[in-house]
Amino acid sequence: MAKLIVGLGNPGEKYKMTRHNLGFRVIDEISEDFNLSKIKCEAKFKAEISECRIKNEKILFAKPQTFMNESGQAVSQISRFYKIEPENIWIIYDDMDLPLGKLKISFNKNSGGHKGVQSIIDHLGRKDFFRFRIGTGTSQKSIKSIKLKVHKVEGQSCGLRDFVLGKFSGEEEKNIQEAIKKTALAIEAALEENIEKAMNQLN
């Protein structure tokens, strides 16, 4: 049996510190904590992958190298190759509907409008996987304001797109760094014990 833990983000230096790349940053944090072998790019999976064993179980860590909206390509290819069922797939991503820095673990939910998660649901044909959602919203009022300002330009949702591809302010970044550490620790604890216990403690 194996587990697949996927951090969502966009490849490339210019996206590295944006709100949409929190999943990548958590995987990097876990890599340091677990002293994983260097993450390597697997072209056949369209992802960077590293692995370790915990309690004699193979744990795969992945950072899809498609852009966010096509994350499902990598997740489906890796899960099929290693025969990993959706309930053993954990997805880490940013969620603007949660307050800044808040972590929530959920299971078998809809995408909530997150394009990367929707791509995974579409490619797997199922939604019964776990999600580690990290809040990037500053307040419910500001989130509603951003959503109201969304408009279409050449097929792109500009207001929302600008927000998720924007960077954190100095104060926000301090909060986010703590959230990244908290998420990494929650995942490590869930691997050492079980994810249900982690859910009960956090939610």
C-alpha positions as CSV (number, residue, x, y, z in Angstrom):
1,M,0.0,0.0,0.0
2,A,1.1,3.5,-0.7
3,K,0.0,7.1,-0.1
4,L,0.3,10.0,-2.4
5,I,0.7,13.5,-0.9
6,V,0.5,16.3,-3.5
7,G,1.2,20.0,-3.1
8,L,-0.5,22.2,-5.7
9,G,1.1,25.1,-7.3
10,N,2.5,26.6,-10.6
11,P,6.0,25.8,-11.8
12,G,8.5,28.6,-12.4
13,E,10.3,31.1,-10.3
14,K,7.8,33.9,-10.8
15,Y,5.1,31.9,-9.1
16,K,7.2,30.6,-6.2
17,M,5.9,32.9,-3.5
18,T,2.3,33.5,-4.7
19,R,-0.8,32.5,-2.8
20,H,-1.5,29.7,-5.3
21,N,1.8,28.0,-4.5
22,L,1.3,27.1,-0.8
23,G,1.0,23.4,-1.7
24,F,4.5,23.4,-3.2
25,R,5.9,25.2,-0.1
26,V,4.4,22.7,2.3
27,I,6.0,19.8,0.3
28,D,9.4,21.7,0.5
29,E,8.9,22.0,4.3
30,I,8.2,18.3,4.7
31,S,11.2,17.4,2.5
32,E,13.4,19.3,4.9
33,D,11.8,17.8,8.1
34,F,11.9,14.2,6.7
35,N,15.3,14.7,5.1
36,L,13.9,13.2,1.9
37,S,16.0,12.2,-1.1
38,K,16.2,15.1,-3.5
39,I,12.9,15.6,-5.3
40,K,13.3,14.7,-9.0
41,C,11.3,15.5,-12.0
42,E,9.5,12.5,-13.6
43,A,8.5,13.5,-17.1
44,K,6.1,10.6,-17.5
45,F,4.1,11.8,-14.5
46,K,4.5,15.6,-15.3
47,A,5.6,16.1,-11.7
48,E,8.5,16.3,-9.3
49,I,8.5,13.3,-7.0
50,S,10.2,12.2,-3.8
51,E,9.5,9.3,-1.5
52,C,10.1,7.7,1.9
53,R,8.8,4.9,4.0
54,I,6.9,5.3,7.2
55,K,5.8,2.2,9.2
56,N,6.7,0.1,6.2
57,E,4.4,2.1,3.9
58,K,5.6,3.9,0.8
59,I,4.8,7.6,0.9
60,L,5.1,9.6,-2.4
61,F,5.4,13.4,-2.4
62,A,4.6,15.2,-5.6
63,K,4.6,18.7,-7.0
64,P,2.8,18.7,-10.4
65,Q,4.7,20.5,-13.1
66,T,1.6,21.2,-15.2
67,F,0.0,24.5,-14.4
68,M,-2.5,24.6,-11.6
69,N,-5.6,24.1,-13.8
70,E,-4.2,20.8,-15.1
71,S,-3.0,19.3,-11.8
72,G,-5.3,16.3,-12.3
73,Q,-3.1,15.0,-15.1
74,A,-0.2,14.3,-12.7
75,V,-2.3,13.1,-9.9
76,S,-4.2,10.6,-12.0
77,Q,-1.0,9.3,-13.8
78,I,0.9,8.8,-10.5
79,S,-2.1,7.2,-8.7
80,R,-2.7,4.8,-11.6
81,F,0.9,3.8,-11.9
82,Y,1.3,3.1,-8.2
83,K,-2.3,1.7,-7.8
84,I,-3.2,4.3,-5.1
85,E,-6.8,4.6,-4.3
86,P,-8.3,8.1,-3.9
87,E,-8.7,7.7,-0.1
88,N,-4.9,7.4,0.1
89,I,-4.4,10.7,-1.8
90,W,-3.8,13.9,0.2
91,I,-4.0,17.2,-1.6
92,I,-2.5,20.4,-0.1
93,Y,-3.6,23.8,-1.5
94,D,-4.6,27.4,-0.9
95,D,-8.2,28.3,0.0
96,M,-9.3,31.9,-0.2
97,D,-12.5,31.0,1.5
98,L,-10.6,30.4,4.8
99,P,-9.1,33.1,6.9
100,L,-5.4,33.8,6.4
101,G,-3.3,31.0,7.9
102,K,-6.1,28.8,9.0
103,L,-5.7,25.1,8.3
104,K,-8.6,22.7,7.7
105,I,-8.6,19.1,6.7
106,S,-11.6,17.8,4.7
107,F,-12.7,14.7,2.8
108,N,-15.0,13.9,-0.1
109,K,-15.9,17.6,-0.8
110,N,-16.5,19.5,-4.0
111,S,-13.8,21.7,-5.4
112,G,-15.2,25.0,-3.9
113,G,-14.2,26.7,-7.2
114,H,-10.5,25.8,-6.9
115,K,-9.4,24.9,-10.4
116,G,-6.5,22.6,-9.4
117,V,-8.8,20.5,-7.2
118,Q,-11.5,20.5,-9.9
119,S,-9.0,19.2,-12.4
120,I,-8.1,16.3,-9.9
121,I,-11.8,15.5,-9.5
122,D,-12.3,15.5,-13.3
123,H,-9.3,13.2,-14.0
124,L,-9.9,10.8,-11.1
125,G,-13.7,10.7,-11.8
126,R,-14.1,10.8,-8.0
127,K,-13.8,13.3,-5.1
128,D,-13.2,11.0,-2.2
129,F,-9.7,12.2,-1.4
130,F,-8.4,14.2,1.6
131,R,-7.6,17.9,1.4
132,F,-5.3,20.0,3.5
133,R,-6.7,23.6,2.9
134,I,-4.6,26.6,3.9
135,G,-6.5,29.9,4.2
136,T,-5.3,32.9,2.1
137,G,-8.3,35.2,2.7
138,T,-7.8,38.3,4.8
139,S,-11.4,38.5,5.9
140,Q,-14.8,37.4,4.7
141,K,-15.6,41.0,3.6
142,S,-12.5,41.3,1.4
143,I,-13.1,37.8,-0.1
144,K,-16.6,38.8,-1.1
145,S,-15.3,42.0,-2.6
146,I,-12.7,40.2,-4.7
147,K,-15.4,37.7,-6.0
148,L,-17.7,40.6,-6.9
149,K,-14.9,42.3,-8.9
150,V,-14.2,39.2,-11.0
151,H,-14.6,40.0,-14.7
152,K,-13.8,38.2,-18.0
153,V,-10.9,39.5,-20.2
154,E,-10.0,37.1,-23.0
155,G,-11.5,34.2,-21.1
156,Q,-9.6,34.9,-17.9
157,S,-11.2,35.7,-14.5
158,C,-9.0,38.7,-13.8
159,G,-10.0,39.8,-10.3
160,L,-9.7,36.3,-8.8
161,R,-6.7,35.4,-10.9
162,D,-4.8,38.5,-9.8
163,F,-5.5,37.6,-6.2
164,V,-4.4,34.0,-6.2
165,L,-1.3,34.8,-8.3
166,G,-0.4,37.8,-6.0
167,K,2.2,37.6,-3.3
168,F,1.6,38.0,0.5
169,S,2.5,41.3,2.3
170,G,5.2,41.2,4.9
171,E,2.8,40.7,7.7
172,E,0.8,38.1,5.9
173,E,4.0,36.2,5.0
174,K,4.9,35.8,8.7
175,N,1.4,34.3,9.3
176,I,1.7,32.0,6.3
177,Q,5.2,30.7,7.3
178,E,3.6,29.6,10.6
179,A,0.7,28.0,8.6
180,I,3.1,26.1,6.4
181,K,5.0,24.7,9.4
182,K,1.7,23.8,11.1
183,T,0.4,22.0,7.9
184,A,3.7,20.1,7.6
185,L,3.5,19.0,11.2
186,A,-0.1,18.0,10.8
187,I,0.7,15.8,7.8
188,E,3.7,14.3,9.6
189,A,1.5,13.5,12.6
190,A,-1.2,12.0,10.4
191,L,1.4,9.8,8.7
192,E,2.8,8.6,12.0
193,E,-0.6,8.0,13.6
194,N,-3.7,8.5,11.4
195,I,-5.4,11.3,9.5
196,E,-8.7,11.0,11.4
197,K,-7.0,12.0,14.6
198,A,-5.4,14.9,12.9
199,M,-8.8,16.0,11.5
200,N,-10.4,15.8,15.0
201,Q,-7.6,17.9,16.5
202,L,-7.7,20.6,13.9
203,N,-11.3,20.9,12.7
